[in-house]
Amino acid sequence: MIDFTPLWETMRRKQVTQYQLLKNGLDNKTLDTLKKNRNITLSTLEKLCQMLDCTPNDVVQFIPDDKK
């Protein structure tokens, strides 16, 4: 299972708001996808990492289905 909890923690730590992500090119649909822990493209992951100056591990984690 994909989990974007690290993204919200990274944003909090770096004091970046959802509004700032939207102003920097992330669209509302993608933000909604992130909130619902749904799949994103690698291009979107790269964009988030650039916006937040972080690595993919700071954005997403994978939780095995048996650990839900």
PyMOL Python script that loads the backbone (N, CA, C, O; Angstrom):
from pymol import cmd

cmd.read_pdbstr("""\
ATOM      1  N   MET A   1       0.838  -1.178   0.000  1.00  0.00           N
ATOM      2  CA  MET A   1       0.000   0.000   0.000  1.00  0.00           C
ATOM      3  C   MET A   1       0.886   1.246   0.000  1.00  0.00           C
ATOM      4  O   MET A   1       1.893   1.311   0.705  1.00  0.00           O
ATOM      5  N   ILE A   2       0.498   2.210  -0.787  1.00  0.00           N
ATOM      6  CA  ILE A   2       1.220   3.480  -0.857  1.00  0.00           C
ATOM      7  C   ILE A   2       0.716   4.387   0.263  1.00  0.00           C
ATOM      8  O   ILE A   2      -0.486   4.486   0.512  1.00  0.00           O
ATOM      9  N   ASP A   3       1.660   5.043   0.929  1.00  0.00           N
ATOM     10  CA  ASP A   3       1.306   5.945   2.029  1.00  0.00           C
ATOM     11  C   ASP A   3       2.118   7.224   1.899  1.00  0.00           C
ATOM     12  O   ASP A   3       3.347   7.187   1.847  1.00  0.00           O
ATOM     13  N   PHE A   4       1.427   8.348   1.848  1.00  0.00           N
ATOM     14  CA  PHE A   4       2.093   9.641   1.699  1.00  0.00           C
ATOM     15  C   PHE A   4       2.266  10.388   3.017  1.00  0.00           C
ATOM     16  O   PHE A   4       2.477  11.600   3.015  1.00  0.00           O
ATOM     17  N   THR A   5       2.179   9.691   4.127  1.00  0.00           N
ATOM     18  CA  THR A   5       2.408  10.320   5.428  1.00  0.00           C
ATOM     19  C   THR A   5       3.757  11.045   5.487  1.00  0.00           C
ATOM     20  O   THR A   5       3.833  12.138   6.048  1.00  0.00           O
ATOM     21  N   PRO A   6       4.828  10.460   4.918  1.00  0.00           N
ATOM     22  CA  PRO A   6       6.108  11.193   4.956  1.00  0.00           C
ATOM     23  C   PRO A   6       6.042  12.555   4.257  1.00  0.00           C
ATOM     24  O   PRO A   6       6.741  13.486   4.657  1.00  0.00           O
ATOM     25  N   LEU A   7       5.211  12.680   3.219  1.00  0.00           N
ATOM     26  CA  LEU A   7       5.058  13.967   2.531  1.00  0.00           C
ATOM     27  C   LEU A   7       4.543  15.031   3.482  1.00  0.00           C
ATOM     28  O   LEU A   7       5.110  16.121   3.563  1.00  0.00           O
ATOM     29  N   TRP A   8       3.476  14.725   4.201  1.00  0.00           N
ATOM     30  CA  TRP A   8       2.872  15.711   5.105  1.00  0.00           C
ATOM     31  C   TRP A   8       3.839  16.068   6.236  1.00  0.00           C
ATOM     32  O   TRP A   8       3.888  17.217   6.673  1.00  0.00           O
ATOM     33  N   GLU A   9       4.608  15.082   6.708  1.00  0.00           N
ATOM     34  CA  GLU A   9       5.606  15.355   7.751  1.00  0.00           C
ATOM     35  C   GLU A   9       6.731  16.232   7.212  1.00  0.00           C
ATOM     36  O   GLU A   9       7.196  17.143   7.896  1.00  0.00           O
ATOM     37  N   THR A  10       7.164  15.956   5.988  1.00  0.00           N
ATOM     38  CA  THR A  10       8.219  16.757   5.360  1.00  0.00           C
ATOM     39  C   THR A  10       7.737  18.195   5.146  1.00  0.00           C
ATOM     40  O   THR A  10       8.464  19.152   5.409  1.00  0.00           O
ATOM     41  N   MET A  11       6.509  18.326   4.670  1.00  0.00           N
ATOM     42  CA  MET A  11       5.955  19.672   4.464  1.00  0.00           C
ATOM     43  C   MET A  11       5.881  20.431   5.782  1.00  0.00           C
ATOM     44  O   MET A  11       6.225  21.612   5.837  1.00  0.00           O
ATOM     45  N   ARG A  12       5.441  19.773   6.827  1.00  0.00           N
ATOM     46  CA  ARG A  12       5.344  20.414   8.145  1.00  0.00           C
ATOM     47  C   ARG A  12       6.742  20.845   8.614  1.00  0.00           C
ATOM     48  O   ARG A  12       6.931  21.968   9.081  1.00  0.00           O
ATOM     49  N   ARG A  13       7.707  19.941   8.481  1.00  0.00           N
ATOM     50  CA  ARG A  13       9.070  20.222   8.930  1.00  0.00           C
ATOM     51  C   ARG A  13       9.679  21.396   8.158  1.00  0.00           C
ATOM     52  O   ARG A  13      10.399  22.215   8.729  1.00  0.00           O
ATOM     53  N   LYS A  14       9.382  21.470   6.851  1.00  0.00           N
ATOM     54  CA  LYS A  14       9.949  22.528   6.017  1.00  0.00           C
ATOM     55  C   LYS A  14       9.038  23.749   5.922  1.00  0.00           C
ATOM     56  O   LYS A  14       9.345  24.712   5.219  1.00  0.00           O
ATOM     57  N   GLN A  15       7.926  23.699   6.632  1.00  0.00           N
ATOM     58  CA  GLN A  15       6.955  24.787   6.662  1.00  0.00           C
ATOM     59  C   GLN A  15       6.461  25.162   5.256  1.00  0.00           C
ATOM     60  O   GLN A  15       6.413  26.335   4.883  1.00  0.00           O
ATOM     61  N   VAL A  16       6.098  24.129   4.497  1.00  0.00           N
ATOM     62  CA  VAL A  16       5.534  24.304   3.159  1.00  0.00           C
ATOM     63  C   VAL A  16       4.052  23.939   3.234  1.00  0.00           C
ATOM     64  O   VAL A  16       3.690  22.883   3.753  1.00  0.00           O
ATOM     65  N   THR A  17       3.210  24.812   2.718  1.00  0.00           N
ATOM     66  CA  THR A  17       1.768  24.571   2.762  1.00  0.00           C
ATOM     67  C   THR A  17       1.281  23.939   1.458  1.00  0.00           C
ATOM     68  O   THR A  17       1.978  23.951   0.444  1.00  0.00           O
ATOM     69  N   GLN A  18       0.075  23.392   1.513  1.00  0.00           N
ATOM     70  CA  GLN A  18      -0.547  22.858   0.308  1.00  0.00           C
ATOM     71  C   GLN A  18      -0.732  23.976  -0.717  1.00  0.00           C
ATOM     72  O   GLN A  18      -0.573  23.752  -1.917  1.00  0.00           O
ATOM     73  N   TYR A  19      -1.059  25.148  -0.257  1.00  0.00           N
ATOM     74  CA  TYR A  19      -1.222  26.306  -1.138  1.00  0.00           C
ATOM     75  C   TYR A  19       0.078  26.598  -1.897  1.00  0.00           C
ATOM     76  O   TYR A  19       0.047  26.908  -3.088  1.00  0.00           O
ATOM     77  N   GLN A  20       1.209  26.498  -1.212  1.00  0.00           N
ATOM     78  CA  GLN A  20       2.501  26.736  -1.872  1.00  0.00           C
ATOM     79  C   GLN A  20       2.758  25.694  -2.949  1.00  0.00           C
ATOM     80  O   GLN A  20       3.299  26.022  -4.005  1.00  0.00           O
ATOM     81  N   LEU A  21       2.379  24.443  -2.701  1.00  0.00           N
ATOM     82  CA  LEU A  21       2.535  23.413  -3.723  1.00  0.00           C
ATOM     83  C   LEU A  21       1.684  23.754  -4.945  1.00  0.00           C
ATOM     84  O   LEU A  21       2.132  23.621  -6.083  1.00  0.00           O
ATOM     85  N   LEU A  22       0.464  24.192  -4.697  1.00  0.00           N
ATOM     86  CA  LEU A  22      -0.426  24.560  -5.804  1.00  0.00           C
ATOM     87  C   LEU A  22       0.143  25.740  -6.590  1.00  0.00           C
ATOM     88  O   LEU A  22       0.082  25.751  -7.820  1.00  0.00           O
ATOM     89  N   LYS A  23       0.688  26.720  -5.897  1.00  0.00           N
ATOM     90  CA  LYS A  23       1.273  27.893  -6.561  1.00  0.00           C
ATOM     91  C   LYS A  23       2.519  27.528  -7.372  1.00  0.00           C
ATOM     92  O   LYS A  23       2.886  28.246  -8.303  1.00  0.00           O
ATOM     93  N   ASN A  24       3.171  26.408  -7.020  1.00  0.00           N
ATOM     94  CA  ASN A  24       4.393  25.994  -7.710  1.00  0.00           C
ATOM     95  C   ASN A  24       4.152  24.920  -8.763  1.00  0.00           C
ATOM     96  O   ASN A  24       5.096  24.266  -9.206  1.00  0.00           O
ATOM     97  N   GLY A  25       2.891  24.729  -9.170  1.00  0.00           N
ATOM     98  CA  GLY A  25       2.633  23.858 -10.308  1.00  0.00           C
ATOM     99  C   GLY A  25       1.922  22.548 -10.036  1.00  0.00           C
ATOM    100  O   GLY A  25       1.591  21.829 -10.979  1.00  0.00           O
ATOM    101  N   LEU A  26       1.676  22.216  -8.786  1.00  0.00           N
ATOM    102  CA  LEU A  26       0.921  21.001  -8.485  1.00  0.00           C
ATOM    103  C   LEU A  26      -0.561  21.337  -8.668  1.00  0.00           C
ATOM    104  O   LEU A  26      -1.011  22.397  -8.231  1.00  0.00           O
ATOM    105  N   ASP A  27      -1.319  20.450  -9.306  1.00  0.00           N
ATOM    106  CA  ASP A  27      -2.734  20.777  -9.499  1.00  0.00           C
ATOM    107  C   ASP A  27      -3.607  20.172  -8.400  1.00  0.00           C
ATOM    108  O   ASP A  27      -3.178  19.289  -7.657  1.00  0.00           O
ATOM    109  N   ASN A  28      -4.833  20.666  -8.318  1.00  0.00           N
ATOM    110  CA  ASN A  28      -5.770  20.226  -7.278  1.00  0.00           C
ATOM    111  C   ASN A  28      -6.040  18.727  -7.339  1.00  0.00           C
ATOM    112  O   ASN A  28      -6.157  18.069  -6.305  1.00  0.00           O
ATOM    113  N   LYS A  29      -6.138  18.194  -8.548  1.00  0.00           N
ATOM    114  CA  LYS A  29      -6.415  16.759  -8.715  1.00  0.00           C
ATOM    115  C   LYS A  29      -5.280  15.926  -8.116  1.00  0.00           C
ATOM    116  O   LYS A  29      -5.530  14.924  -7.446  1.00  0.00           O
ATOM    117  N   THR A  30      -4.054  16.335  -8.354  1.00  0.00           N
ATOM    118  CA  THR A  30      -2.900  15.609  -7.816  1.00  0.00           C
ATOM    119  C   THR A  30      -2.867  15.717  -6.300  1.00  0.00           C
ATOM    120  O   THR A  30      -2.575  14.736  -5.617  1.00  0.00           O
ATOM    121  N   LEU A  31      -3.159  16.880  -5.775  1.00  0.00           N
ATOM    122  CA  LEU A  31      -3.193  17.062  -4.326  1.00  0.00           C
ATOM    123  C   LEU A  31      -4.253  16.150  -3.708  1.00  0.00           C
ATOM    124  O   LEU A  31      -4.019  15.551  -2.658  1.00  0.00           O
ATOM    125  N   ASP A  32      -5.404  16.043  -4.344  1.00  0.00           N
ATOM    126  CA  ASP A  32      -6.463  15.154  -3.869  1.00  0.00           C
ATOM    127  C   ASP A  32      -6.005  13.697  -3.927  1.00  0.00           C
ATOM    128  O   ASP A  32      -6.301  12.916  -3.022  1.00  0.00           O
ATOM    129  N   THR A  33      -5.291  13.333  -4.980  1.00  0.00           N
ATOM    130  CA  THR A  33      -4.753  11.975  -5.123  1.00  0.00           C
ATOM    131  C   THR A  33      -3.804  11.659  -3.977  1.00  0.00           C
ATOM    132  O   THR A  33      -3.845  10.562  -3.420  1.00  0.00           O
ATOM    133  N   LEU A  34      -2.957  12.605  -3.624  1.00  0.00           N
ATOM    134  CA  LEU A  34      -2.011  12.421  -2.518  1.00  0.00           C
ATOM    135  C   LEU A  34      -2.749  12.234  -1.199  1.00  0.00           C
ATOM    136  O   LEU A  34      -2.390  11.379  -0.390  1.00  0.00           O
ATOM    137  N   LYS A  35      -3.776  13.038  -0.994  1.00  0.00           N
ATOM    138  CA  LYS A  35      -4.549  12.948   0.257  1.00  0.00           C
ATOM    139  C   LYS A  35      -5.227  11.592   0.405  1.00  0.00           C
ATOM    140  O   LYS A  35      -5.426  11.106   1.518  1.00  0.00           O
ATOM    141  N   LYS A  36      -5.582  10.983  -0.732  1.00  0.00           N
ATOM    142  CA  LYS A  36      -6.280   9.698  -0.718  1.00  0.00           C
ATOM    143  C   LYS A  36      -5.331   8.505  -0.851  1.00  0.00           C
ATOM    144  O   LYS A  36      -5.776   7.369  -1.017  1.00  0.00           O
ATOM    145  N   ASN A  37      -4.016   8.768  -0.777  1.00  0.00           N
ATOM    146  CA  ASN A  37      -2.992   7.717  -0.895  1.00  0.00           C
ATOM    147  C   ASN A  37      -3.153   6.883  -2.161  1.00  0.00           C
ATOM    148  O   ASN A  37      -3.046   5.657  -2.130  1.00  0.00           O
ATOM    149  N   ARG A  38      -3.410   7.560  -3.262  1.00  0.00           N
ATOM    150  CA  ARG A  38      -3.529   6.879  -4.551  1.00  0.00           C
ATOM    151  C   ARG A  38      -2.239   7.060  -5.332  1.00  0.00           C
ATOM    152  O   ARG A  38      -1.390   7.873  -4.966  1.00  0.00           O
ATOM    153  N   ASN A  39      -2.098   6.302  -6.403  1.00  0.00           N
ATOM    154  CA  ASN A  39      -0.879   6.323  -7.212  1.00  0.00           C
ATOM    155  C   ASN A  39      -0.639   7.679  -7.866  1.00  0.00           C
ATOM    156  O   ASN A  39      -1.571   8.355  -8.301  1.00  0.00           O
ATOM    157  N   ILE A  40       0.639   8.059  -7.923  1.00  0.00           N
ATOM    158  CA  ILE A  40       1.069   9.235  -8.670  1.00  0.00           C
ATOM    159  C   ILE A  40       2.142   8.789  -9.652  1.00  0.00           C
ATOM    160  O   ILE A  40       2.698   7.699  -9.512  1.00  0.00           O
ATOM    161  N   THR A  41       2.434   9.614 -10.632  1.00  0.00           N
ATOM    162  CA  THR A  41       3.476   9.282 -11.601  1.00  0.00           C
ATOM    163  C   THR A  41       4.853   9.586 -11.007  1.00  0.00           C
ATOM    164  O   THR A  41       4.982  10.340 -10.042  1.00  0.00           O
ATOM    165  N   LEU A  42       5.861   8.987 -11.600  1.00  0.00           N
ATOM    166  CA  LEU A  42       7.236   9.296 -11.174  1.00  0.00           C
ATOM    167  C   LEU A  42       7.567  10.749 -11.472  1.00  0.00           C
ATOM    168  O   LEU A  42       8.358  11.368 -10.760  1.00  0.00           O
ATOM    169  N   SER A  43       6.972  11.288 -12.507  1.00  0.00           N
ATOM    170  CA  SER A  43       7.171  12.700 -12.837  1.00  0.00           C
ATOM    171  C   SER A  43       6.650  13.594 -11.701  1.00  0.00           C
ATOM    172  O   SER A  43       7.290  14.580 -11.336  1.00  0.00           O
ATOM    173  N   THR A  44       5.492  13.241 -11.152  1.00  0.00           N
ATOM    174  CA  THR A  44       4.935  13.997 -10.027  1.00  0.00           C
ATOM    175  C   THR A  44       5.809  13.844  -8.794  1.00  0.00           C
ATOM    176  O   THR A  44       6.045  14.811  -8.070  1.00  0.00           O
ATOM    177  N   LEU A  45       6.286  12.635  -8.555  1.00  0.00           N
ATOM    178  CA  LEU A  45       7.189  12.402  -7.420  1.00  0.00           C
ATOM    179  C   LEU A  45       8.447  13.252  -7.566  1.00  0.00           C
ATOM    180  O   LEU A  45       8.907  13.857  -6.598  1.00  0.00           O
ATOM    181  N   GLU A  46       8.999  13.297  -8.770  1.00  0.00           N
ATOM    182  CA  GLU A  46      10.187  14.113  -9.023  1.00  0.00           C
ATOM    183  C   GLU A  46       9.893  15.594  -8.773  1.00  0.00           C
ATOM    184  O   GLU A  46      10.709  16.296  -8.177  1.00  0.00           O
ATOM    185  N   LYS A  47       8.732  16.068  -9.226  1.00  0.00           N
ATOM    186  CA  LYS A  47       8.341  17.464  -9.032  1.00  0.00           C
ATOM    187  C   LYS A  47       8.226  17.792  -7.541  1.00  0.00           C
ATOM    188  O   LYS A  47       8.693  18.839  -7.092  1.00  0.00           O
ATOM    189  N   LEU A  48       7.601  16.891  -6.781  1.00  0.00           N
ATOM    190  CA  LEU A  48       7.470  17.102  -5.339  1.00  0.00           C
ATOM    191  C   LEU A  48       8.842  17.160  -4.666  1.00  0.00           C
ATOM    192  O   LEU A  48       9.090  18.010  -3.811  1.00  0.00           O
ATOM    193  N   CYS A  49       9.717  16.254  -5.060  1.00  0.00           N
ATOM    194  CA  CYS A  49      11.068  16.230  -4.476  1.00  0.00           C
ATOM    195  C   CYS A  49      11.822  17.526  -4.789  1.00  0.00           C
ATOM    196  O   CYS A  49      12.553  18.043  -3.944  1.00  0.00           O
ATOM    197  N   GLN A  50      11.642  18.044  -6.000  1.00  0.00           N
ATOM    198  CA  GLN A  50      12.291  19.306  -6.355  1.00  0.00           C
ATOM    199  C   GLN A  50      11.701  20.464  -5.561  1.00  0.00           C
ATOM    200  O   GLN A  50      12.432  21.321  -5.066  1.00  0.00           O
ATOM    201  N   MET A  51      10.378  20.486  -5.442  1.00  0.00           N
ATOM    202  CA  MET A  51       9.718  21.569  -4.706  1.00  0.00           C
ATOM    203  C   MET A  51      10.134  21.589  -3.239  1.00  0.00           C
ATOM    204  O   MET A  51      10.310  22.651  -2.642  1.00  0.00           O
ATOM    205  N   LEU A  52      10.289  20.389  -2.669  1.00  0.00           N
ATOM    206  CA  LEU A  52      10.579  20.280  -1.235  1.00  0.00           C
ATOM    207  C   LEU A  52      12.056  20.068  -0.939  1.00  0.00           C
ATOM    208  O   LEU A  52      12.453  19.982   0.224  1.00  0.00           O
ATOM    209  N   ASP A  53      12.876  19.982  -1.992  1.00  0.00           N
ATOM    210  CA  ASP A  53      14.305  19.720  -1.834  1.00  0.00           C
ATOM    211  C   ASP A  53      14.513  18.500  -0.928  1.00  0.00           C
ATOM    212  O   ASP A  53      15.131  18.586   0.133  1.00  0.00           O
ATOM    213  N   CYS A  54      13.975  17.361  -1.384  1.00  0.00           N
ATOM    214  CA  CYS A  54      14.038  16.147  -0.577  1.00  0.00           C
ATOM    215  C   CYS A  54      14.178  14.929  -1.479  1.00  0.00           C
ATOM    216  O   CYS A  54      14.299  15.067  -2.696  1.00  0.00           O
ATOM    217  N   THR A  55      14.164  13.755  -0.898  1.00  0.00           N
ATOM    218  CA  THR A  55      14.255  12.500  -1.643  1.00  0.00           C
ATOM    219  C   THR A  55      12.879  11.818  -1.665  1.00  0.00           C
ATOM    220  O   THR A  55      11.999  12.195  -0.891  1.00  0.00           O
ATOM    221  N   PRO A  56      12.683  10.829  -2.535  1.00  0.00           N
ATOM    222  CA  PRO A  56      11.409  10.109  -2.547  1.00  0.00           C
ATOM    223  C   PRO A  56      11.025   9.514  -1.193  1.00  0.00           C
ATOM    224  O   PRO A  56       9.838   9.429  -0.877  1.00  0.00           O
ATOM    225  N   ASN A  57      12.002   9.105  -0.393  1.00  0.00           N
ATOM    226  CA  ASN A  57      11.705   8.564   0.936  1.00  0.00           C
ATOM    227  C   ASN A  57      11.073   9.605   1.858  1.00  0.00           C
ATOM    228  O   ASN A  57      10.436   9.253   2.851  1.00  0.00           O
ATOM    229  N   ASP A  58      11.249  10.881   1.532  1.00  0.00           N
ATOM    230  CA  ASP A  58      10.639  11.949   2.318  1.00  0.00           C
ATOM    231  C   ASP A  58       9.207  12.239   1.859  1.00  0.00           C
ATOM    232  O   ASP A  58       8.512  13.067   2.450  1.00  0.00           O
ATOM    233  N   VAL A  59       8.776  11.551   0.801  1.00  0.00           N
ATOM    234  CA  VAL A  59       7.457  11.792   0.222  1.00  0.00           C
ATOM    235  C   VAL A  59       6.535  10.592   0.373  1.00  0.00           C
ATOM    236  O   VAL A  59       5.356  10.748   0.689  1.00  0.00           O
ATOM    237  N   VAL A  60       7.063   9.405   0.151  1.00  0.00           N
ATOM    238  CA  VAL A  60       6.204   8.213   0.098  1.00  0.00           C
ATOM    239  C   VAL A  60       6.868   7.036   0.802  1.00  0.00           C
ATOM    240  O   VAL A  60       8.092   6.910   0.840  1.00  0.00           O
ATOM    241  N   GLN A  61       6.025   6.190   1.352  1.00  0.00           N
ATOM    242  CA  GLN A  61       6.499   4.924   1.910  1.00  0.00           C
ATOM    243  C   GLN A  61       5.556   3.827   1.442  1.00  0.00           C
ATOM    244  O   GLN A  61       4.396   4.086   1.122  1.00  0.00           O
ATOM    245  N   PHE A  62       6.059   2.611   1.407  1.00  0.00           N
ATOM    246  CA  PHE A  62       5.258   1.472   0.995  1.00  0.00           C
ATOM    247  C   PHE A  62       5.036   0.566   2.188  1.00  0.00           C
ATOM    248  O   PHE A  62       5.986   0.144   2.849  1.00  0.00           O
ATOM    249  N   ILE A  63       3.788   0.273   2.455  1.00  0.00           N
ATOM    250  CA  ILE A  63       3.430  -0.592   3.574  1.00  0.00           C
ATOM    251  C   ILE A  63       2.882  -1.887   2.994  1.00  0.00           C
ATOM    252  O   ILE A  63       1.898  -1.856   2.256  1.00  0.00           O
ATOM    253  N   PRO A  64       3.491  -3.018   3.308  1.00  0.00           N
ATOM    254  CA  PRO A  64       2.988  -4.298   2.787  1.00  0.00           C
ATOM    255  C   PRO A  64       1.524  -4.496   3.174  1.00  0.00           C
ATOM    256  O   PRO A  64       1.103  -4.111   4.264  1.00  0.00           O
ATOM    257  N   ASP A  65       0.762  -5.095   2.276  1.00  0.00           N
ATOM    258  CA  ASP A  65      -0.668  -5.311   2.513  1.00  0.00           C
ATOM    259  C   ASP A  65      -0.948  -6.079   3.784  1.00  0.00           C
ATOM    260  O   ASP A  65      -1.985  -5.866   4.412  1.00  0.00           O
ATOM    261  N   ASP A  66      -0.056  -6.962   4.180  1.00  0.00           N
ATOM    262  CA  ASP A  66      -0.286  -7.748   5.400  1.00  0.00           C
ATOM    263  C   ASP A  66      -0.069  -6.958   6.675  1.00  0.00           C
ATOM    264  O   ASP A  66      -0.320  -7.476   7.763  1.00  0.00           O
ATOM    265  N   LYS A  67       0.395  -5.699   6.572  1.00  0.00           N
ATOM    266  CA  LYS A  67       0.648  -4.855   7.756  1.00  0.00           C
ATOM    267  C   LYS A  67      -0.424  -3.784   7.943  1.00  0.00           C
ATOM    268  O   LYS A  67      -0.285  -2.915   8.803  1.00  0.00           O
ATOM    269  N   LYS A  68      -1.500  -3.841   7.140  1.00  0.00           N
ATOM    270  CA  LYS A  68      -2.569  -2.841   7.242  1.00  0.00           C
ATOM    271  C   LYS A  68      -3.269  -2.913   8.565  1.00  0.00           C
ATOM    272  O   LYS A  68      -4.195  -2.142   8.816  1.00  0.00           O
TER     273      LYS A  68
END
""", "prot")
cmd.dss("prot")
cmd.show_as("cartoon", "prot")
cmd.util.cbc("prot")
cmd.orient("prot")
